[in-house]
Amino acid sequence: MNEKIKQLIQRVGEPYCMFFEGTDFYKGCFAPVYYLYEDAPRFKLPSDNHNRNFLYGMAKIKAHAQEISEKDLQQGDIIAAEYNGELHVAVYIGKKQIIHVFRGYLLQINKLEMIRKGIKGFFRVII
């Protein structure tokens, strides 16, 4: 995992992309998750309704990951949060830092505190 995290960090600055090129499979803020977990199931968003997509995205995370506590966070774990009323996911990279991408922004590293207010859970992928 350490090597994949290092490779992902080298991608900081890449732009947000809503869908995988040439498909209607959602990528969005899940881009860092899909980079680390290439076998993670891809999914299509059910609608343009952000609330519906939030619930759908949370269900997808819970179906393929085990919920953990914050104290058990390790590199590569997923943090699900609600940010500006939408589902947002970030990958924990250690030292209380996350790597993530918001719509309209670039892949970036921030402190976990940035999304703390909206955190809905911490998850470890179990693909």
C-alpha angles and dihedrals in degrees: 000000000000091000093049090049090052090050091048091051089054087060093062108132097040113133127252114263121193098203138022107264112276094004140084092231111123119246107157115124089353089073095102090047092051090047092055096037105039091174093055111123115258117220142193119236111246097220148340089266108111094204092052091046090049092055091044092050092049090052090052092051093048092049093058104032142052118238113240136179123260091248089060095054115137133178110289097027117134125239116202117201142162110240122178088346095305135101111263127182130194134181119234111232099178136263091067091297133128135197116215147136130229124205108276094015140089129261104275146172119235140160116275087240089073092075100024095109093062101036112141098177151326118245141188115209114241102182 
